[in-house]
Amino acid sequence: MGNSRVAASLTALTCAAAFAAAPAYGEDAATNTFVPGGHAVELSLASGQGTPLAPGLYSSTLPVDAASRYVEVKRGEGERLSVSINGSASWKGNAWSVDSGSQGLQLTLTTADGATTCGSDSDSLTSSGTPGLLATHVDVDEAKTARTSSSLGSDADACLAATSYRLEIKRTIDGDNATPMPVQIAVKRTPRVNGTVKVPAGEVPDMTTQALEASTTATAGDGFASATILRPGGYTVKTPIGRRMFFRVHLSWGQRMSFGWQAPKNGTTYNPSQDLNLSMQMFNPSLVSATLSGAGTSSGYLFESSSDSGSKDLGVYTAPIDYGNANVDSSGSDALQWHSDPGWYYVVLDVTPSSSTPKLQDSSEFDSVLSVRVTGTPNAGPSMAVQQPEPGNVSGVGKSSANPLLWGGALVLGIGAVVGLGYVLRRREKH
């Protein structure tokens, strides 16, 4: 399996505007805020009897068990299919860390009869792991590319010929500290392109993530569905400790963006009571991890000691959005494949304590600066087998056809390589 973070109309119930609140998941996880959006779906315990999911955004909650649960997904001939599930792991008593234990998500995509495995992915978070969402996805492409979650081998023909699939969703739990896990499910189908697709060069020029003058105040969303829309410019945001923050920027074909995050120098506007871990994650319109290698520092630390000099500057950027990126022959979560669809690109920010003691003070917050840059001229993109959205304005709300996740134009969402600063206090495991 590669270590990659890799046509029906959408009903009113599943369109991007119809976001429903996720079920409550217990007071123990209150500090780990994550609210999935979309149509609430019940996952089946019986294989072969899962709820069929059309392209769209869905929410559910996984109980504290290791039972397999199922949904069904389809794709049209020649389409790409992507299914992503992002979950928020938390711990009893202290939502962000415990002394021991781990939690994880596992996905397995098979043909409808369960006989052939077409993709699998897993992600886990230990008590000493880097904070962030558990991010998993499986994909079926018309050709075997690095986007697919596994090397299909002799099973490729059966998987590529299929139009119906069974998806198994399962938790892994070590220890007795886990809580129910809210999950965000995204199903996306990308139509076949008419004609030949040119594959871009693999080199992506650097894009600055340096801080801009903050002239606007922004308030973060608490999930992908409620992520705050940002346009190019600088923003001041009240940054809470132990609360996950969601933002989004709209990109059309031919555009790219950079996103910078600057936390203050210790002892200026904020003195933490313990060392804090800063983490950035970027997700594409399919909710797949989409951080490029070398795109800046995606993790860092804000130390308790005021002797630590300088502000903390984190940043990520995208490649130019191009359908052909999906066919670039490289692998890993830093690959260009995940910059192949226009739509919402999401940045998720975490500020979390480095240890479970002393307990987190929920009232703690500080001012930080967000910097958004968008470059490139929007274009119509390739000719597809279905109607396409018009090119959107730079970082605007975007325009779409009737089906936001049919091709990725209107809806929704990566963890890049984690670069430790000073010393690594937490470590994420990706299997």
Buried (B, 14 or more C-beta within 10 A) or exposed (E): EBBBBBBBEBEEEBBBEBBBEBEEBEEBBBBBBBBBBBBBBEBBEEBEEBBEBBBBBBBBBBBBEEEBBBBBBBBBEEBBBBBBBBBBBBBBEBBBBBEEBBBBBBBBBBBBEBEBBBBBBBBBBBBBBBBBBBBBBBBBBBEEBBBBBBEBEEBBEBBBEBBEBBBBBBBBBBBEBBBBBBBBBBBBBBBBBEEEBEBBEEEBEEBEBEBBEBEEEBEBBBBBBBBBBBBBBBBBBBBBBBBBBBBBBBBBBBBBBBBBBBBBBBEEEBEBEBBBBBBBBBBBBBBBBBBBEEBBBBBBBBBBEEEBEEBBBBBBBBBBBBBBBBBBEBBBBBBBBBBBBBBBBBBBBBBBBBBBEEEBEEEBBBBBBBBBBBBBEBBEBBEBBBEBBEBBBBBBEBBBBEBBBBBBBBBBBBBBBBEBBEEBBBEBBBE
